[in-house]
């Protein structure tokens, strides 16, 4: 397992997200006229999600140490691997992309499912990165906020305006959209993925460079 943590994939998974994010947005621009507006927005949302992950873990990065010392746990005894580690971070972000974001591209007219990633990126992430994380850090920026503010939020605004003005959304769509988002995060991410790989002696620690990217708030 220690060798697995030193593979190219484990060392560069979030860099792959960055490449996928840029390529996805380029493809969306090229094929924009070939897609419906909702499908195009779903593709852009998927691209922004990948850039969001890249921002959190690589540029500027710092999310691993922030998560293990201030967010998921305060002052973890092993902040390089507990409770968040490379494997749980990779699976959380990649499976979320596949389960929550990809279906809205394949079935763009399923409004009830399309709302889940739209609200997750534009509303839930804005509350976390735009409010809660900044309160913890005592600053106006944290890794991931730029992708939320300049990507997820504008996409959410356009998406919701379109489905409302075209009478495409029902009360049940809102209910199911919110329910899918909440259930996926609580059950899929927190209870299944994170708990399955939560190990104080995890063989998937973040390296020193990844941990140094976090700038602790001044006391």
Protein Blocks (a to p, Z undefined) as FASTA:
>chain_A
ZZmmmgmklmmmmmmmmmmmmmmmmmmmmmmmmpcfklmmmmmmmmmmmmmmmmmmmmng
hmlmmmmmmmmpghiablmlpfbdfklmmmmmmmmmmmmmmmmmmmmmlmmlmmmmmmmm
mmmmmmmmmmmmmmmnopabdehjlmmmmmmmmmmmmmmmmmmmnopacfklmmmmmmmm
mmmmmmmmmmmmmmmmgcfkbcbbccfklmmmpccddZZ
